[in-house]
Amino acid sequence: MQQSSKSVCEQPVFTKLFETHAEAVRNFIYYKCGDLEQAEDVMQEAFIKLWHHCKKVLFEKAKGFLCTVANNLFLNQVAHKKVRLEYAKIPHSNKNVESPDFVMEEKEFLEILQKAIADLPTSQREVFLLNRIDKKTYSEIAEMLDISVKAVEKRMHNALKQLRKLVKNI
């Protein structure tokens, strides 16, 4: 196997990648969300992740890495917004019957859960969010991702197993 001639970790190479791909990555997300500011933020975050993982990413694969990371960041934002919208739909009384401790513990749990979902491997997180947030069936997910239903089942099983482990430790 031949080593890539350009290292993504070299500042001039990284700068050239940014100059070459930043607009395309931003537009990729902009076309998904319609919010230029959000697309800019996601694009910048994707480049930060590229910089943090520069030793693992081949120069030739950098654009694909950026698009995948940007898409996952965007999907996480969408999932987070959906969770907030669903929570907002729940009728809340003006009287808070829960103790402040309960409210704080619930908030901490939700933060831990969101981080755990974000920390899932990309393939598991994507299947989990498509099923649990977007309410897609396994066959719809399989078709969207161009994988078998069995692969979707396996990814979901592994995601749930990892999330259950986390919940047990709390």
C-alpha positions as CSV (number, residue, x, y, z in Angstrom):
1,M,0.0,0.0,0.0
2,Q,1.4,3.4,-1.0
3,Q,1.4,6.2,1.4
4,S,-0.5,9.4,0.4
5,S,1.9,12.1,-0.7
6,K,0.0,14.9,1.1
7,S,-0.6,14.9,4.8
8,V,-3.9,16.6,5.9
9,C,-2.1,17.6,9.1
10,E,0.2,20.0,7.2
11,Q,-1.1,23.6,7.5
12,P,-0.7,24.5,3.7
13,V,-2.5,21.2,2.7
14,F,-5.3,21.8,5.2
15,T,-5.6,25.4,4.0
16,K,-5.8,24.3,0.4
17,L,-8.5,21.7,1.4
18,F,-10.4,24.5,3.1
19,E,-10.2,26.8,0.1
20,T,-11.2,24.0,-2.3
21,H,-14.0,22.3,-0.3
22,A,-15.5,24.8,2.2
23,E,-18.0,26.3,-0.2
24,A,-19.1,22.9,-1.5
25,V,-19.6,21.5,2.1
26,R,-21.4,24.7,3.2
27,N,-23.7,24.5,0.1
28,F,-24.3,20.8,0.7
29,I,-25.7,21.6,4.2
30,Y,-27.4,24.8,3.0
31,Y,-29.4,22.9,0.5
32,K,-30.6,20.5,3.3
33,C,-31.5,23.2,5.8
34,G,-32.0,26.5,4.0
35,D,-30.2,28.4,6.7
36,L,-26.9,29.9,5.6
37,E,-25.8,30.7,9.1
38,Q,-26.4,27.1,10.3
39,A,-24.7,25.8,7.1
40,E,-21.6,27.9,7.9
41,D,-21.5,26.7,11.5
42,V,-21.8,23.0,10.4
43,M,-19.1,23.5,7.7
44,Q,-16.7,25.1,10.2
45,E,-17.3,22.3,12.7
46,A,-16.7,19.7,10.0
47,F,-13.3,21.3,9.3
48,I,-12.5,21.4,13.0
49,K,-13.2,17.6,13.2
50,L,-11.0,17.1,10.1
51,W,-8.2,18.9,11.8
52,H,-8.6,16.9,15.0
53,H,-8.6,13.6,13.0
54,C,-6.1,14.7,10.3
55,K,-3.7,11.8,11.0
56,K,-6.5,9.3,10.3
57,V,-7.8,10.9,7.1
58,L,-6.1,10.4,3.8
59,F,-5.9,13.5,1.6
60,E,-7.8,11.7,-1.2
61,K,-10.7,11.0,1.3
62,A,-10.8,14.4,2.9
63,K,-13.8,15.7,0.9
64,G,-15.8,12.5,1.6
65,F,-14.9,12.8,5.3
66,L,-16.0,16.4,5.4
67,C,-19.4,15.7,3.7
68,T,-20.1,12.7,6.0
69,V,-19.2,14.6,9.2
70,A,-21.2,17.7,8.1
71,N,-24.2,15.5,7.3
72,N,-24.0,13.8,10.7
73,L,-23.6,17.1,12.5
74,F,-26.7,18.4,10.6
75,L,-28.7,15.2,11.4
76,N,-27.8,15.6,15.1
77,Q,-29.0,19.2,15.0
78,V,-32.3,18.1,13.4
79,A,-32.8,15.4,15.9
80,H,-32.1,17.8,18.7
81,K,-34.6,20.3,17.3
82,K,-37.2,17.5,17.0
83,V,-36.7,16.4,20.6
84,R,-37.1,20.0,21.7
85,L,-40.3,20.5,19.6
86,E,-41.8,17.2,20.9
87,Y,-41.0,18.3,24.4
88,A,-42.6,21.7,23.7
89,K,-45.9,20.0,22.6
90,I,-46.3,18.3,26.0
91,P,-48.7,20.4,28.1
92,H,-46.9,21.9,31.1
93,S,-48.7,23.3,34.1
94,N,-47.5,26.5,35.6
95,K,-47.1,24.7,38.9
96,N,-43.9,22.7,39.0
97,V,-44.7,19.6,41.0
98,E,-41.2,18.1,40.6
99,S,-38.6,19.1,43.1
100,P,-35.7,21.2,41.8
101,D,-33.4,18.1,42.3
102,F,-35.6,16.1,40.0
103,V,-35.7,18.8,37.4
104,M,-31.9,19.1,37.6
105,E,-31.4,15.3,37.4
106,E,-33.7,15.1,34.4
107,K,-31.8,17.8,32.6
108,E,-28.5,16.1,33.4
109,F,-29.9,12.8,32.1
110,L,-31.1,14.3,28.8
111,E,-27.6,15.9,28.3
112,I,-25.9,12.5,29.0
113,L,-28.4,10.8,26.6
114,Q,-27.8,13.3,23.8
115,K,-24.1,13.0,24.2
116,A,-24.4,9.2,24.2
117,I,-26.4,9.4,21.0
118,A,-23.8,11.7,19.5
119,D,-21.1,9.3,20.5
120,L,-22.6,6.3,18.7
121,P,-20.8,5.2,15.6
122,T,-22.1,7.1,12.6
123,S,-23.9,4.1,11.1
124,Q,-25.7,3.2,14.4
125,R,-26.6,6.9,15.1
126,E,-28.0,7.4,11.7
127,V,-30.2,4.3,11.9
128,F,-31.3,5.1,15.5
129,L,-32.3,8.7,14.7
130,L,-34.1,7.8,11.4
131,N,-36.1,5.2,13.3
132,R,-36.7,6.8,16.6
133,I,-37.0,10.5,15.6
134,D,-38.1,10.4,11.9
135,K,-40.3,7.3,12.6
136,K,-38.9,5.5,9.5
137,T,-39.4,1.7,9.3
138,Y,-36.4,-0.6,9.0
139,S,-37.2,-1.2,5.3
140,E,-37.4,2.5,4.6
141,I,-34.1,3.0,6.3
142,A,-32.5,0.1,4.4
143,E,-33.7,1.7,1.1
144,M,-32.5,5.1,2.0
145,L,-29.0,3.9,3.1
146,D,-28.8,1.3,0.3
147,I,-28.2,-1.6,2.9
148,S,-30.1,-4.7,3.8
149,V,-32.9,-4.7,6.4
150,K,-30.7,-7.1,8.4
151,A,-27.9,-4.5,8.5
152,V,-30.4,-2.0,9.8
153,E,-31.5,-4.4,12.5
154,K,-27.9,-5.1,13.5
155,R,-27.1,-1.4,13.7
156,M,-30.2,-0.6,15.7
157,H,-29.5,-3.6,18.1
158,N,-25.9,-2.4,18.7
159,A,-27.1,1.3,19.2
160,L,-29.7,0.2,21.7
161,K,-27.3,-2.1,23.5
162,Q,-24.8,0.8,23.9
163,L,-27.4,3.2,25.1
164,R,-28.8,0.6,27.6
165,K,-25.3,0.2,29.0
166,L,-25.1,3.9,29.6
167,V,-28.6,4.1,31.3
168,K,-27.7,1.2,33.6
169,N,-24.5,3.1,34.7
170,I,-26.5,6.2,35.7
